[in-house]
Amino acid sequence: MDAAALQTTPEVRIRPYAPDDADALWAILHAVFSTGETYAYPTDVGRDEALTGWTTPPARAWVAEAAGTVLGSSRVMPNQPGQGAHVANGSFVVAPEAAGRGVGRALGAHALRAAAALGYRAMQFNLVVSTNHRAIALWESLGFATVGRLPGAFLLHGEEVDALVMHRRLDPPVGADVGAPADANDPAGAGATESGPS
Ligand SMILES: CC(C)(COP(=O)(O)OP(=O)(O)OC[C@H]1O[C@@H](n2cnc3c(N)ncnc32)[C@H](O)[C@@H]1OP(=O)(O)O)[C@@H](O)C(=O)NCCC(=O)NCCS
């Protein structure tokens, strides 16, 4: 990773994922998934499977970059098909070496706006590992509430730990019909520049 991107940098730009980002995104997904600590993915998930799952429609993916280096990514997709498709599921990864610098907050805030612009009415996280204190603090600060606790639902290095279901309703986008189908091509703010790490 480019050291310049990790210096105290004022801005993180969030833009839609593009195929040229594949190497950078895979590096981050691999770093996160291989720990087995935050996502219910096989720790040895392969590049193609991971990238396909993260970026293939109906999922929409964005990347956060600073100084031209991809530092993290978000994915928004229907939480359920059919009658549950008005609720978004969100997923987020930040490169471990860039963690704690505001990239996750920028991605989360952006994803809430983008999901609303895409017509989703709420966002839900199905499996927030109860030991993932950083993520829980971040989601709570972005307005999510814990609506359920799944006993022992996550195997953390072989030990059962609880997982949280977190949820928040989305603010209707100004001037937009929240009932619009979730297939807009350019959700409001998708290419916006966010205030970033400090
Ligand atoms: C969770 C994750 C997305 C957060 O991204 P990040 O860039 O590290 O987070 P930020 O720097 O934006 O910090 C956001 C908040 O997390 C909290 N936080 C940061 N570091 C923390 C720590 N060490 N312990 C507890 N909370 C912490 C703070 O509330 C912070 O808010 P602040 O802006 O008031 O300081 C990122 O660490 C990550 O990718 N983790 C692995 C994958 C993962 O857990 N994804 C989410 C699954 S639900």
The ligand as an ORCA input file, in Angstrom:
! r2SCAN-3c Opt
* xyz 0 1
  C     -15.138     -2.179     11.050
  C     -14.403     -1.335     10.017
  C     -15.189     -1.295      8.713
  C     -14.298      0.080     10.607
  O     -13.549      0.871      9.700
  P     -12.451      1.886     10.250
  O     -11.971      2.676      9.116
  O     -11.445      1.108     11.006
  O     -13.330      2.749     11.265
  P     -13.204      4.298     11.579
  O     -11.760      4.685     11.653
  O     -14.067      5.040     10.641
  O     -13.789      4.362     13.043
  C     -15.169      4.426     13.200
  C     -15.528      4.298     14.654
  O     -15.118      3.033     15.155
  C     -14.888      3.193     16.543
  N     -13.565      2.701     16.795
  C     -12.449      2.966     16.114
  N     -11.437      2.277     16.631
  C     -11.939      1.566     17.662
  C     -11.385      0.637     18.576
  N     -10.097      0.300     18.537
  N     -12.227      0.085     19.482
  C     -13.525      0.407     19.525
  N     -14.093      1.274     18.658
  C     -13.301      1.836     17.747
  C     -15.048      4.612     16.900
  O     -16.384      4.779     17.363
  C     -14.898      5.304     15.578
  O     -15.600      6.455     15.592
  P     -14.869      7.897     15.702
  O     -14.911      8.399     14.300
  O     -15.733      8.661     16.638
  O     -13.472      7.694     16.216
  C     -12.970     -1.857      9.750
  O     -12.219     -1.852     10.941
  C     -12.943     -3.241      9.141
  O     -12.927     -3.387      7.940
  N     -12.925     -4.288      9.993
  C     -12.894     -5.666      9.480
  C     -14.179     -6.014      8.739
  C     -15.414     -5.680      9.539
  O     -15.453     -5.871     10.748
  N     -16.460     -5.198      8.828
  C     -17.720     -4.877      9.449
  C     -18.503     -6.123      9.704
  S     -20.019     -5.767     10.603
*
